[in-house]
Amino acid sequence: MSTPVRNLSPIAAAMAFALTSFSSTSVMADEAKAEDKKIEAITVTATKRSQVIYEVPIAMSAFSGDDLDSQGISDITDVGKFVPNLNITGFSAGHNSSANPFIRGIGLQDHLITTDPGVSVYVDGVYLGRQVGQNWNLANIERIEVLRGPQGTLYGRNSIGGAINIITKQPDQAAVTKVSAEVGTRGRLKGSIFTNQAVTEDLAFNFNMGFNRRGGLGEFINLPNAEYDVGENQEFHGRLSVKYNASEDLRFVFTADANDGEGGTRPFTTLIDELPHGRLAQSGLTNADVASDPYDNATSTIETATVSNKANGISLTAEYDINADLGTKFIFSKRSSEYKAGLDDDGTAVKLDHYPERGTADQTSVELQLTGYLGSVDFVTGVYWFNEEGSNRQSDTEAQFNGGPTKLELDQETTSRAVFVNVGYDATDDLRLSGGVRYTEDEKSASTNVFDPVGTIHSSREWDEVSYEVAANYTFENGLNWYGTVQTGYQSGQYPARPYFLIGQFFGAGGFDNPEAAAIVRANNAFMASDNISAINYETGFKGQLTDDFSMSVAFFNTEYDDLPYQVNTSTETGFDTNNLIVEQTSRGVEFESTYYVTDNFTLHSSFGFMDVDVEEQNGIKPVAPLTPEWTASLSPSYTFELENNATVTSRFDVSFRDSMYGEPSSDPLRMTQVDSRTTVNFDISYAPANANWDVSLYGRNIFDERYDDARLNTGDYLLVIKSNDASEFGVRYRATF
């Protein structure tokens, strides 16, 4: 990189300080390394090659493992509080283990097997097809990269909103063991151990395991024998990684991980009086039949009171250096996940709308890459194969709709194949040009049975798409980098999640007693998938270290989406139906992040995001993007006190703001699905003795006990309000390194 200038112009300095004061947590490096170089740029692999974060021509944030520790970030949901235009919610089927990232308004609106995420999550290069039941405890982490905007060239399908890249620590020759323990209010009990050891000079391993428990927020008032409280959860997790250097040119890394969690249903409540013409109100139920405290639960169905999740996986990565300029990388992975969850939608002791649910998913993926340098040209090319089989079940012996049995049998197999290439060219010392293309073929075979007289309906479909990217990056003499990028992204079409409309078609085709009715429904191919979802993003921005004390990034983007599905949930006469509303959407906005060393001891991190979303009008109605806040911001000041005995006390505050949003595609105030804005505040005060191998911290999370909604759904019969499982927590954390 070019040497940064020492001084900014007065106007530029004023703008930088104003922007810094407005926002929050930057994800650029935040460690004071030396007096003449306080900020160290993180090296990332967002483009599947190592680059300094400032030189990557996309909007991205990166947290090092030390950043995560200093901010008290323990799971991926916390990351969503400190990245502009990133919002992570968790409400799938009332589960506590789900994490639904939304980047720039694109994400996962449901958890069933026929619904794909719009933001892809990778762990050490392995794509996670399902986002319920996975291990979201951020232990043994080298860094996290959040890539904003479509990433269809290098990360493939299901990244039309962006990608989250989690990189764990690889085994090396350093002998180190770390332990941590955390005890706090709300029944918090957390412990973990990590060790890295060398067996020989060519063989090393690391291993971590942990336990995390948090108490609930309410009680199941009609289930005195419930095993867990509302919102209570506990989980065991572990990960083993072994690295073997077979030769100077050949390296293998084998990894295995697993987690096992269970707890009580996530907090939610049901509003009945607000919809006086709804089915629940017409049945004589009122809000008085729902638990008076929204964090309690009045269900009498034990099957909807407990959730559980398990996941495990193995991966093998092999790297071979063909010569000094060419190398190959092979990644193989198998993963399995399962969950048990469900909601009692009516929220009362009366058995009307109860949906206990189970789900499984098994995936296998293979990727082969070839990387190289040819003079001023570097490239990454490869082939990719992915297969996933999964199912969701609501048993007609447990699930109830309107007091009668209902069922859901949903199965899908997905096979995806792709070939890609990305090339970079250093036109001059300061100007870099890059571009890439990816061809993807997807095939889905799905089946559903929501009503035995209709039987199981099968369907299959294929899609293909070419994604591309072109970019330029220029480094100025003062160290500032300008970039411009045109990116496209792709997501294969999706089958409906809960196709209870099929029963309605069955009625229309002749009713229960007509033996030809089911055949008519199947002949009409009623179980259909949507078309390709495509996105194109135009983006420009600046990023870099402007002085020894100040680094920043700012991005301006405009993204156009075609055939984007919004999920619409309604309570019909035959069941709780989820269908896809296909829209055209344009998103535009700005994102800013910074790190500013005000003094040697005082650091200010900031982030800020603004987004305007325009959805094309349909039949005189203008939808809105669901779960998409217009404004996001965070501010994180940190100050280190040096004591007379050379011990240090580091105090840090993190303020995170997420604007109001809508829980579904309608902004009609009569539907009452607006989710209010929220501001959460954390603090962490850490004491580290001089020359000691341990530190102790006093922490507080959501210290003002901001209670907020994760989502709201108006079914036409009732209003379902999914509450956040976040609440104030205070405690003590101890960490030691040996």
CORTA-V671398 format. One record per pair of residues at least 6 apart in sequence whose C-alpha atoms are under 7 Angstrom apart, sorted by the first residue. I is the first residue (numbers start at 1). J is the second residue. D is the distance in whole Angstrom. If there is no record, write none. Layout:
{{I,J,D} {I,J,D}}
This chain:
{{1,479,7} {2,477,6} {2,478,7} {2,479,5} {3,478,6} {3,479,6} {4,478,4} {4,479,5} {4,545,7} {4,546,6} {4,547,6} {5,478,5} {5,546,7} {5,547,6} {6,547,5} {7,547,7} {20,594,6} {20,606,6} {23,606,4} {23,607,4} {23,608,5} {23,633,5} {23,634,5} {23,635,5} {24,82,7} {24,605,5} {24,606,3} {24,607,4} {24,608,6} {24,633,6} {24,634,3} {24,635,3} {24,636,5} {25,82,5} {25,605,4} {25,606,4} {25,607,5} {25,634,6} {25,635,5} {25,636,5} {26,593,5} {26,594,5} {26,595,6} {26,605,5} {26,606,5} {26,607,6} {27,61,5} {27,62,5} {27,63,5} {28,41,6} {28,42,7} {28,61,7} {28,62,6} {28,63,7} {28,595,7} {29,39,6} {29,40,5} {29,41,5} {29,42,6} {30,39,6} {30,595,7} {31,38,7} {31,39,6} {31,40,7} {32,38,4} {32,39,6} {36,548,7} {37,548,6} {38,548,6} {38,549,7} {39,548,7} {39,549,7} {41,52,6} {41,53,7} {42,52,6} {42,53,6} {43,50,6} {43,51,5} {43,52,4} {43,53,6} {44,50,6} {44,51,6} {44,52,6} {44,53,6} {45,51,6} {47,154,7} {54,481,7} {54,543,6} {54,544,5} {55,473,7} {55,481,7} {57,471,6} {57,472,7} {57,473,6} {57,483,5} {57,484,7} {57,485,7} {58,485,7} {59,147,6} {59,148,6} {59,555,6} {60,145,7} {60,146,5} {60,147,4} {60,148,6} {61,83,7} {61,145,6} {61,146,5} {61,147,7} {62,143,7} {62,144,6} {62,145,4} {62,146,6} {63,143,5} {63,144,5} {63,145,7} {64,142,6} {64,143,4} {64,144,7} {65,141,5} {65,142,5} {65,143,5} {73,79,7} {74,137,6} {74,138,5} {75,136,5} {75,137,5} {75,138,5} {76,136,6} {77,88,6} {77,99,7} {80,86,5} {80,87,5} {80,88,5} {81,87,7} {81,656,6} {82,607,7} {82,634,6} {82,656,7} {83,607,7} {84,591,6} {84,607,6} {84,608,5} {84,609,4} {84,632,6} {84,633,6} {85,103,6} {85,104,5} {85,609,5} {85,610,7} {85,632,6} {86,102,6} {86,103,5} {86,104,7} {87,101,6} {87,102,5} {87,103,7} {88,99,6} {88,100,5} {88,101,4} {88,102,6} {89,99,6} {89,100,5} {89,101,7} {89,710,6} {90,96,7} {90,98,5} {90,99,5} {90,100,6} {91,98,7} {91,710,7} {91,722,7} {92,98,6} {92,110,6} {92,111,6} {93,341,6} {93,342,5} {93,343,6} {94,265,5} {94,266,5} {94,341,6} {94,342,6} {94,343,6} {95,265,6} {95,266,6} {95,307,6} {95,341,6} {96,266,6} {97,132,6} {97,133,5} {98,131,6} {98,132,4} {98,133,6} {99,131,6} {99,132,7} {100,107,7} {100,108,6} {101,107,6} {101,108,7} {101,119,7} {102,119,7} {103,119,7} {103,148,6} {103,161,5} {103,162,6} {104,161,6} {105,625,7} {105,627,7} {105,628,5} {106,118,6} {106,161,5} {107,117,6} {107,118,4} {107,119,5} {107,161,7} {108,116,7} {108,117,4} {108,118,6} {109,567,7} {111,132,7} {112,392,7} {112,497,6} {113,390,6} {113,391,6} {113,392,7} {113,412,7} {114,412,7} {114,494,6} {114,495,6} {114,496,7} {114,497,6} {115,494,6} {115,497,7} {116,158,7} {117,158,6} {118,158,5} {118,159,5} {118,160,6} {118,161,5} {119,158,6} {119,159,5} {119,160,7} {119,161,5} {119,162,5} {119,163,5} {120,158,6} {120,159,5} {120,162,7} {120,163,5} {120,164,6} {121,127,6} {121,128,6} {121,163,6} {121,164,5} {121,165,6} {122,128,6} {122,164,6} {122,165,5} {122,166,6} {123,165,6} {123,166,5} {123,167,6} {124,166,6} {124,167,5} {124,168,7} {126,333,7} {133,309,5} {133,310,6} {133,311,6} {133,337,6} {133,338,6} {133,339,6} {134,311,6} {134,337,7} {135,259,6} {140,168,6} {140,169,6} {140,208,7} {141,167,6} {141,168,4} {141,169,6} {142,167,6} {142,168,5} {142,169,5} {143,166,6} {143,167,5} {143,168,7} {144,165,6} {144,166,5} {144,167,6} {145,164,6} {145,165,5} {145,166,6} {146,163,6} {146,164,5} {146,165,6} {147,162,5} {147,163,5} {147,164,6} {148,161,7} {148,162,5} {148,163,7} {149,160,7} {149,161,5} {149,162,5} {149,537,7} {150,159,6} {150,160,4} {150,161,5} {150,162,5} {150,487,6} {150,488,6} {150,489,5} {150,535,7} {150,537,7} {151,159,5} {151,160,6} {151,162,6} {151,163,7} {151,487,7} {151,488,7} {151,489,6} {152,159,6} {152,160,7} {152,467,6} {152,488,6} {152,489,4} {152,490,6} {153,420,7} {153,436,6} {153,437,6} {153,438,5} {153,467,6} {153,468,6} {153,469,7} {157,489,7} {157,490,5} {157,491,5} {158,490,7} {158,491,5} {159,489,7} {160,489,5} {160,490,6} {160,491,7} {160,535,6} {171,196,6} {171,204,6} {171,205,5} {171,206,5} {171,241,7} {171,242,6} {171,243,6} {172,198,7} {172,204,6} {173,197,7} {173,198,5} {173,204,6} {174,196,7} {174,197,6} {174,198,7} {175,196,6} {175,197,5} {175,198,7} {176,195,6} {176,196,5} {176,197,7} {176,737,7} {176,738,6} {177,194,6} {177,195,4} {177,196,6} {177,737,6} {177,738,5} {178,193,6} {178,194,5} {178,195,6} {178,736,6} {178,737,4} {178,738,6} {179,192,6} {179,193,4} {179,194,6} {179,735,6} {179,736,5} {179,737,7} {180,191,6} {180,192,5} {180,193,7} {180,734,5} {180,735,4} {180,736,7} {181,190,6} {181,191,4} {181,192,7} {181,733,6} {181,734,5} {181,735,7} {182,189,6} {182,190,5} {182,191,6} {182,732,6} {182,733,4} {182,734,6} {183,189,5} {183,190,7} {183,731,6} {183,732,6} {183,733,7} {184,729,7} {184,730,5} {184,731,4} {184,732,6} {185,729,5} {185,730,6} {185,731,6} {186,214,6} {186,215,5} {186,729,6} {187,214,5} {187,215,5} {188,213,6} {188,214,5} {188,215,7} {189,212,6} {189,213,5} {189,214,7} {190,211,6} {190,212,4} {190,213,6} {191,210,6} {191,211,5} {191,212,7} {192,209,6} {192,210,4} {192,211,6} {193,208,5} {193,209,6} {193,210,6} {194,207,6} {194,208,4} {194,209,7} {195,206,5} {195,207,5} {195,208,7} {196,205,6} {196,206,4} {196,207,7} {197,204,6} {197,205,6} {197,206,6} {198,204,4} {198,205,6} {202,244,6} {202,245,5} {203,243,6} {203,244,5} {203,245,6} {204,242,6} {204,243,5} {204,244,7} {205,241,6} {205,242,4} {205,243,6} {206,240,6} {206,241,5} {206,242,7} {207,239,6} {207,240,5} {207,241,6} {208,238,6} {208,239,5} {208,240,7} {209,237,6} {209,238,4} {209,239,6} {210,236,6} {210,237,5} {210,238,6} {211,235,6} {211,236,5} {211,237,6} {212,234,6} {212,235,5} {212,236,7} {213,233,6} {213,234,4} {213,235,7} {214,232,6} {214,233,6} {214,234,6} {215,232,5} {215,233,7} {216,229,5} {216,230,5} {216,231,4} {216,232,4} {217,230,6} {217,231,6} {217,295,6} {218,229,6} {218,230,5} {218,295,5} {218,296,4} {219,229,5} {219,230,5} {219,296,5} {219,297,6} {220,226,7} {220,229,7} {220,230,7} {220,296,6} {220,297,5} {220,298,6} {220,299,7} {221,296,7} {221,297,6} {221,298,6} {222,298,6} {222,299,6} {222,300,6} {223,300,6} {228,263,6} {228,264,5} {229,264,5} {230,264,5} {230,265,5} {230,266,6} {230,267,6} {230,296,7} {231,264,5} {231,265,6} {231,266,5} {231,267,6} {231,725,6} {232,263,5} {232,264,5} {233,262,6} {233,263,4} {233,264,6} {234,261,6} {234,262,6} {234,263,6} {235,259,7} {235,260,6} {235,261,4} {235,262,7} {236,259,6} {236,260,5} {236,261,6} {237,258,6} {237,259,4} {237,260,7} {238,257,6} {238,258,6} {238,259,6} {239,256,6} {239,257,4} {239,258,7} {240,255,6} {240,256,5} {240,257,6} {241,253,7} {241,254,6} {241,255,4} {241,256,7} {242,253,6} {242,254,5} {242,255,6} {243,252,6} {243,253,4} {243,254,7} {244,251,6} {244,252,5} {244,253,6} {245,251,5} {245,252,6} {249,320,5} {249,321,5} {250,319,6} {250,320,5} {250,321,7} {251,318,6} {251,319,5} {251,320,7} {252,317,6} {252,318,5} {252,319,7} {253,316,6} {253,317,5} {253,318,6} {254,315,6} {254,316,5} {254,317,6} {255,314,6} {255,315,5} {255,316,6} {256,313,6} {256,314,4} {256,315,7} {257,312,6} {257,313,6} {257,314,7} {258,311,6} {258,312,4} {258,313,7} {259,310,6} {259,311,5} {259,312,7} {260,309,6} {260,310,5} {260,311,7} {261,308,6} {261,309,5} {261,310,6} {262,307,6} {262,308,4} {262,309,6} {263,306,6} {263,307,5} {263,308,6} {264,305,6} {264,306,5} {264,307,6} {265,305,5} {265,306,6} {265,307,6} {266,725,6} {267,295,5} {267,722,7} {267,723,5} {267,724,7} {267,725,6} {268,294,7} {268,295,7} {268,721,6} {268,722,4} {268,723,5} {269,294,5} {269,347,6} {269,720,6} {269,721,5} {269,722,7} {270,290,7} {270,345,7} {270,346,6} {270,347,5} {270,718,7} {270,719,6} {270,720,5} {270,721,6} {271,287,6} {271,718,6} {271,719,5} {271,720,7} {272,280,7} {272,281,6} {272,286,6} {272,287,5} {272,718,5} {272,719,7} {273,281,7} {273,286,6} {273,287,6} {275,717,6} {275,718,6} {278,716,6} {278,717,4} {278,718,6} {279,717,5} {280,717,6} {280,718,7} {289,348,6} {290,298,6} {290,347,6} {290,348,5} {291,297,6} {291,298,5} {297,347,7} {298,347,6} {298,348,5} {298,349,6} {299,344,6} {299,347,6} {299,348,5} {299,349,5} {300,349,5} {303,356,6} {304,341,7} {304,342,5} {304,343,5} {304,344,6} {304,356,5} {306,341,7} {307,340,5} {307,341,5} {308,339,5} {308,340,5} {308,341,7} {309,338,6} {309,339,4} {309,340,6} {310,337,6} {310,338,5} {310,339,6} {311,336,6} {311,337,4} {311,338,6} {312,335,6} {312,336,6} {312,337,7} {313,334,6} {313,335,4} {313,336,6} {314,333,6} {314,334,6} {314,335,7} {315,332,5} {315,333,4} {315,334,7} {316,331,6} {316,332,5} {316,333,6} {317,330,5} {317,331,5} {317,332,7} {318,329,6} {318,330,5} {318,331,7} {319,328,6} {319,329,4} {319,330,6} {320,327,6} {320,328,5} {320,329,7} {321,327,4} {321,328,6} {325,372,5} {325,373,5} {326,371,6} {326,372,4} {326,373,7} {327,370,6} {327,371,5} {327,372,6} {328,369,5} {328,370,5} {328,371,6} {329,368,6} {329,369,5} {329,370,7} {330,367,6} {330,368,5} {330,369,6} {331,366,6} {331,367,5} {331,368,7} {332,365,6} {332,366,5} {332,367,7} {333,364,6} {333,365,5} {333,366,7} {334,363,6} {334,364,4} {334,365,7} {335,362,6} {335,363,5} {335,364,7} {336,361,6} {336,362,4} {336,363,6} {337,360,6} {337,361,5} {337,362,7} {338,359,6} {338,360,4} {338,361,6} {339,358,6} {339,359,5} {339,360,7} {340,357,6} {340,358,4} {340,359,7} {341,356,6} {341,357,5} {341,358,6} {342,355,5} {342,356,4} {342,357,5} {343,354,6} {343,355,5} {343,356,6} {344,353,6} {344,354,4} {344,355,6} {345,353,5} {345,354,6} {346,352,6} {346,353,5} {351,400,7} {351,403,6} {352,400,6} {352,401,5} {352,402,4} {352,403,4} {353,400,5} {353,401,4} {353,402,6} {353,403,7} {354,399,5} {354,400,5} {354,401,7} {355,394,6} {355,399,5} {355,400,7} {356,394,6} {356,398,7} {356,399,6} {357,393,6} {357,394,5} {358,392,6} {358,393,5} {358,394,7} {359,391,6} {359,392,4} {359,393,6} {360,390,5} {360,391,5} {360,392,7} {361,388,7} {361,389,6} {361,390,4} {361,391,7} {362,388,6} {362,389,5} {362,390,6} {363,387,6} {363,388,4} {363,389,6} {364,386,6} {364,387,5} {364,388,7} {365,385,6} {365,386,4} {365,387,6} {366,384,6} {366,385,5} {366,386,7} {367,383,6} {367,384,4} {367,385,6} {368,382,5} {368,383,5} {368,384,7} {369,380,7} {369,381,6} {369,382,4} {369,383,7} {370,380,6} {370,381,5} {370,382,6} {371,379,6} {371,380,4} {371,381,6} {372,378,6} {372,379,6} {372,380,7} {373,379,7} {376,425,6} {376,426,5} {377,424,6} {377,425,5} {377,426,7} {378,423,6} {378,424,5} {378,425,7} {379,422,6} {379,423,4} {379,424,6} {380,421,6} {380,422,5} {380,423,7} {381,420,5} {381,421,4} {381,422,6} {382,419,6} {382,420,5} {382,421,7} {383,418,6} {383,419,4} {383,420,6} {384,417,6} {384,418,5} {384,419,6} {385,416,6} {385,417,5} {385,418,7} {386,415,6} {386,416,5} {386,417,7} {387,414,6} {387,415,4} {387,416,6} {388,413,6} {388,414,5} {388,415,7} {389,412,6} {389,413,4} {389,414,7} {390,411,6} {390,412,6} {390,413,7} {391,410,5} {391,411,4} {391,412,7} {392,409,6} {392,410,5} {392,411,7} {393,408,5} {393,409,5} {393,410,7} {394,407,5} {394,408,5} {394,409,7} {395,407,5} {395,408,7} {396,405,5} {396,406,5} {396,407,4} {397,405,6} {399,405,6} {399,406,6} {399,407,6} {400,406,5} {401,575,6} {407,450,5} {407,451,7} {408,449,6} {408,450,5} {409,448,5} {409,449,5} {409,450,6} {410,447,6} {410,448,5} {410,449,7} {411,446,6} {411,447,5} {411,448,7} {412,444,7} {412,445,6} {412,446,4} {412,447,7} {413,444,6} {413,445,5} {413,446,6} {414,443,6} {414,444,5} {414,445,7} {415,442,6} {415,443,5} {415,444,7} {416,441,6} {416,442,4} {416,443,6} {417,440,6} {417,441,5} {417,442,7} {418,438,7} {418,439,5} {418,440,4} {418,441,6} {419,438,6} {419,439,6} {419,440,7} {420,437,6} {420,438,4} {420,439,6} {421,436,5} {421,437,6} {421,438,7} {422,435,6} {422,436,4} {422,437,7} {423,434,5} {423,435,6} {423,436,6} {424,432,7} {424,433,6} {424,434,4} {424,435,7} {425,432,6} {425,433,5} {425,434,6} {426,432,4} {426,433,6} {427,433,7} {430,474,5} {430,475,5} {431,473,6} {431,474,5} {431,475,7} {432,472,6} {432,473,5} {432,474,6} {433,471,6} {433,472,5} {433,473,6} {434,470,6} {434,471,5} {434,472,6} {435,469,5} {435,470,4} {435,471,6} {436,468,5} {436,469,5} {436,470,7} {437,466,7} {437,467,6} {437,468,4} {437,469,6} {438,466,6} {438,467,5} {438,468,6} {439,465,6} {439,466,5} {439,467,6} {440,464,5} {440,465,5} {440,466,6} {441,463,6} {441,464,4} {441,465,7} {442,462,6} {442,463,5} {442,464,6} {442,492,7} {443,461,6} {443,462,4} {443,463,6} {444,460,5} {444,461,6} {444,462,6} {445,459,6} {445,460,4} {445,461,7} {446,458,6} {446,459,5} {446,460,6} {447,456,6} {447,457,5} {447,458,4} {447,459,6} {448,456,5} {448,457,5} {448,458,7} {449,455,6} {449,456,4} {449,457,6} {450,500,6} {451,503,7} {454,518,5} {457,522,6} {459,527,7} {463,492,6} {463,532,7} {465,490,7} {467,488,5} {467,489,6} {467,490,7} {468,487,6} {468,488,6} {469,486,6} {469,487,4} {469,488,6} {470,485,6} {470,486,5} {470,487,7} {471,484,6} {471,485,4} {471,486,6} {472,483,5} {472,484,5} {472,485,7} {473,481,7} {473,482,6} {473,483,4} {473,484,7} {474,481,6} {474,482,5} {474,483,6} {475,481,4} {475,482,6} {478,546,6} {479,544,6} {479,545,6} {479,546,6} {480,542,7} {480,543,6} {480,544,5} {480,545,6} {480,546,6} {481,542,5} {481,543,5} {481,544,6} {482,541,6} {482,542,5} {482,543,7} {483,540,6} {483,541,6} {483,542,6} {484,539,6} {484,540,4} {484,541,7} {485,538,6} {485,539,5} {485,540,6} {486,537,6} {486,538,5} {486,539,6} {487,536,6} {487,537,5} {487,538,7} {488,535,5} {488,536,4} {488,537,6} {489,534,6} {489,535,5} {489,536,6} {490,533,6} {490,534,5} {490,535,6} {491,532,6} {491,533,5} {491,534,6} {492,532,5} {492,533,6} {493,529,6} {493,530,5} {493,531,5} {493,532,5} {493,533,6} {494,529,5} {494,530,5} {495,528,6} {495,529,4} {495,530,7} {496,529,7} {496,578,7} {496,579,5} {496,580,6} {497,578,6} {497,579,7} {498,577,5} {498,578,5} {498,579,7} {499,577,6} {499,578,6} {499,579,7} {500,574,6} {500,575,6} {500,576,7} {500,577,5} {501,577,7} {502,526,7} {503,574,7} {504,574,7} {505,521,7} {506,517,6} {506,518,6} {506,521,6} {509,517,5} {509,520,7} {510,517,5} {511,517,7} {531,563,7} {532,563,7} {533,562,6} {533,563,5} {533,564,6} {534,561,6} {534,562,5} {535,559,7} {535,560,6} {535,561,4} {535,562,6} {536,559,6} {536,560,5} {536,561,7} {537,557,7} {537,558,6} {537,559,4} {537,560,6} {538,557,6} {538,558,5} {538,559,6} {539,555,7} {539,556,6} {539,557,4} {539,558,6} {540,555,6} {540,556,5} {540,557,7} {541,554,5} {541,555,4} {541,556,6} {542,553,6} {542,554,5} {542,555,7} {543,552,6} {543,553,4} {543,554,6} {544,551,6} {544,552,6} {544,553,6} {545,551,4} {545,552,7} {549,596,6} {549,597,5} {550,595,6} {550,596,5} {550,597,6} {551,594,6} {551,595,5} {551,596,7} {552,593,6} {552,594,4} {552,595,6} {553,592,6} {553,593,5} {553,594,6} {554,591,5} {554,592,4} {554,593,7} {555,590,6} {555,591,5} {555,592,7} {556,589,6} {556,590,5} {556,591,7} {557,588,5} {557,589,6} {557,590,6} {558,587,6} {558,588,4} {558,589,7} {559,586,6} {559,587,5} {559,588,6} {560,585,6} {560,586,4} {560,587,6} {561,584,6} {561,585,5} {561,586,6} {562,583,7} {562,584,5} {562,585,7} {563,582,5} {563,583,5} {563,584,6} {564,582,5} {564,583,5} {564,584,6} {565,580,5} {565,581,5} {565,582,4} {565,583,6} {566,580,6} {566,581,5} {566,582,6} {566,665,7} {567,578,6} {567,579,6} {567,580,5} {567,581,6} {568,578,6} {568,579,5} {568,580,6} {568,581,7} {569,577,6} {569,578,5} {569,579,7} {569,715,6} {570,576,6} {570,577,5} {570,578,7} {570,715,4} {570,716,6} {571,577,6} {571,715,5} {571,716,6} {571,717,6} {583,615,7} {583,616,7} {584,615,6} {584,616,6} {585,614,6} {585,615,4} {585,616,6} {586,613,6} {586,614,5} {586,615,6} {587,611,7} {587,612,6} {587,613,4} {587,614,6} {588,611,6} {588,612,5} {588,613,7} {589,610,5} {589,611,4} {589,612,6} {590,609,6} {590,610,5} {590,611,7} {591,608,6} {591,609,4} {591,610,7} {592,607,5} {592,608,5} {592,609,6} {593,606,6} {593,607,4} {593,608,6} {594,605,6} {594,606,5} {594,607,7} {595,604,6} {595,605,5} {595,606,7} {596,603,6} {596,604,5} {596,605,6} {597,603,4} {597,604,6} {601,639,5} {601,640,5} {602,638,6} {602,639,5} {602,640,7} {603,637,6} {603,638,5} {603,639,6} {604,636,6} {604,637,4} {604,638,6} {605,635,6} {605,636,5} {605,637,6} {606,634,6} {606,635,5} {606,636,6} {607,633,5} {607,634,5} {607,635,7} {608,632,6} {608,633,4} {608,634,7} {609,631,6} {609,632,5} {609,633,6} {610,630,6} {610,631,5} {610,632,7} {611,630,5} {611,631,7} {612,630,6} {613,625,7} {615,622,7} {615,623,6} {615,624,6} {616,622,7} {617,623,7} {623,665,5} {623,666,5} {624,665,5} {624,666,6} {624,667,6} {625,665,6} {626,662,5} {626,663,5} {626,664,5} {626,665,5} {627,661,6} {627,662,6} {627,663,5} {628,661,6} {629,658,6} {629,659,5} {629,660,6} {629,661,5} {630,659,6} {631,658,6} {631,659,5} {632,657,6} {632,658,5} {632,659,6} {633,656,6} {633,657,5} {633,658,7} {634,655,5} {634,656,4} {634,657,6} {635,654,6} {635,655,5} {635,656,7} {636,652,7} {636,653,5} {636,654,4} {636,655,6} {637,652,6} {637,653,6} {638,651,6} {638,652,4} {638,653,7} {639,650,6} {639,651,5} {639,652,7} {640,648,7} {640,649,6} {640,650,4} {640,651,6} {641,648,6} {641,649,5} {641,650,6} {642,648,5} {642,649,7} {646,690,5} {647,688,6} {647,689,4} {647,690,4} {648,687,6} {648,688,5} {648,689,6} {649,685,7} {649,686,6} {649,687,5} {649,688,6} {650,685,6} {650,686,5} {650,687,7} {651,684,6} {651,685,4} {651,686,6} {652,683,6} {652,684,5} {652,685,6} {653,682,6} {653,683,4} {653,684,7} {654,681,6} {654,682,5} {654,683,6} {655,679,7} {655,680,6} {655,681,5} {655,682,7} {656,679,6} {656,680,5} {656,681,6} {657,678,6} {657,679,4} {657,680,7} {658,677,6} {658,678,5} {658,679,7} {659,677,4} {659,678,7} {660,675,5} {660,676,4} {660,677,4} {661,674,6} {661,675,5} {661,676,7} {662,673,6} {662,674,4} {662,675,6} {663,673,5} {663,674,6} {663,675,6} {663,711,5} {663,712,5} {663,713,6} {664,673,7} {664,713,6} {671,714,6} {673,712,5} {673,713,6} {673,714,7} {675,709,6} {675,711,7} {675,712,7} {678,708,7} {680,702,5} {680,706,6} {681,701,7} {681,702,5} {681,703,6} {681,704,7} {682,700,5} {682,701,4} {682,702,5} {682,703,6} {683,699,6} {683,700,5} {683,701,7} {684,697,7} {684,698,6} {684,699,4} {684,700,6} {685,697,5} {685,698,5} {685,699,6} {686,695,7} {686,696,6} {686,697,4} {686,698,6} {687,695,6} {687,696,5} {687,697,6} {688,694,7} {688,695,4} {688,696,7} {693,736,6} {693,737,5} {693,738,7} {694,735,6} {694,736,4} {694,737,6} {695,734,6} {695,735,6} {695,736,7} {696,733,6} {696,734,5} {696,735,6} {697,732,6} {697,733,5} {697,734,6} {698,731,6} {698,732,5} {698,733,6} {699,730,6} {699,731,5} {699,732,6} {700,729,6} {700,730,4} {700,731,7} {701,728,6} {701,729,5} {701,730,6} {702,727,6} {702,728,5} {702,729,7} {703,728,5} {703,729,7} {704,728,6} {705,727,5} {705,728,4} {706,727,7} {707,724,7} {707,727,6} {708,723,6} {708,724,6} {709,721,7} {709,722,6} {709,723,4} {709,724,5} {710,722,6} {710,723,5} {710,724,5} {711,721,6} {711,722,5} {712,720,6} {712,721,5} {712,722,6} {713,719,6} {713,720,5} {713,721,7} {714,720,6}}
